[in-house]
């Protein structure tokens, strides 16, 4: 049985990915800074007959990430799929962004992805059986969004890391790809919707409704929509795919 790690797995998109990978037959390590959230998702997997474990980890702490990967390998036998999903958002104009804002968002969205990539790749190389590293980017990693400029910068950075890692790790039979969601009905988008009101004067829910009109398929995305694509990236059908950051957004950004 292959083992998958999902960071930020305690809620939202991460929860959807963890549940789907377990359904696909992977043993899943649900990792979150909030241990209770990780345990709740791991319990859902166990109740459905899957194999799971829950770990608390702050992805901004490099040593903690490496320790977490070692613990997963020790408990579940290997690390075959690494989903660097943990991320945060901030809503501000670029003129308002502070050094503290940059440090916080880059620490999670960029450093956290790189640390997870490093730890997983090291383990996969040692195992000698290849692997899949899957990173969370965004449509904001293809097109910069106003009021989300520094968030967009982190997601552009994830695309660069994904491409470079794909080239460096190919000789080890490790593929590296990214998924780029759009407007997903999660706590993160609730936060964006709420914070946007300070800039556009719209009532709660109106910003989400406005942005949702950009979706060609006509509905807000669900975590399960994202999880279905991550399932593909984690599976054998994606063995010849690497270095890609693919939009799964219902048709907002098209290239």
Secondary structure, DSSP 8 states (H G I E B T S, - for coil): --EEEEETTTSHHHHHHHHHHHHTT-EEEEEESSHHHHHHHHHHHHHTT--EEEEE--TT-HHHHHHHHHHHHHHHS---EEEE-------B-TTT--HHHHHHHHIIIIIHHHHHHHHHHHHHHHHTS-EEEEEE--GGGTS--TTBHHHHHHHHHHHHHHHHHHHHHGGGTEEEEEEEE-SBSSHHHHHHHHHHHHHH---TTHHHHHHHTT-TTSS-B-HHHHHHHHHHHHSGGGTT--S-EEEESSSSS--
